[in-house]
């Protein structure tokens, strides 16, 4: 079995809202909403990968000390050849204003609003934990 590790962030603003992003056209799951983040590359820790991805996708700077491990989800990918482990970190502090640098929209939402959005399979189980935390 081939494993794919993805690190993602629940960025929470001062009003208790979460930032989600829309998957851009041309990528798998295009048009669905997800937590920002991306693949952990060879030689990277999940925290290093997440800091890199947040800079590339949103243009924000995050310190490793501001990433609190929260939970994870595990999901067999379509086609059954790859298994994704999605790690979720909570982050309340960053530098810069998040902006969509890779296409797709950004949206600040309350946790309860996540239940009504179309999200990729691995992201959905994370909603309940966030609901309990926030």
Secondary structure, DSSP 8 states (H G I E B T S, - for coil): -EEEEEEEEEEB-TTS-EEEEE--TTSTTTT-EEEEEEE--TT--HHHHHHHHHHHHH--B--GGG-EEEEEEEEE-TTSSEEEEEEEEEE---BS----SSSS-EEEE-HHHHTTS-B-HHHHHHHHHHHHH-
